[in-house]
């Protein structure tokens, strides 16, 4: 107990050193916490999907042209779909930007074009409505969309219509 009182008296005698020491400890703890949270979220915690360890991402590679990780083209995806066994799921997606009209001001939003098999493959169900049907797949079928809950609340005021 005497040692603790002595340490507190010494810290009180030099407030500058005490402030720097406390600030250094706080900064170190804060950085450690942030790095741990990032590593946990990106590397340790499993993806929030059904059987995340079974998910793989297929890329193309053109080494002669120095191109790595090229997305698979639509015709190649269709060939892969025919080759895969019926017990194995296969889905496609590509990120894209879209123009969203219908309101007072058009809006540019980020989204993805996905195959109807993506949601069942991931084991994901919509909160409201439905996902895509197989017959809605194909070029020119942009009349059916699945939107995020955040977009539904912000842009459509959570209106079910």
Beta strands, then each sheet from edge to edge (+ up, - down):
strand 1: 59-62
strand 2: 67-71
strand 3: 93-100
strand 4: 107-114
sheet 1: 1+ 2-
sheet 2: 3+ 4-
end
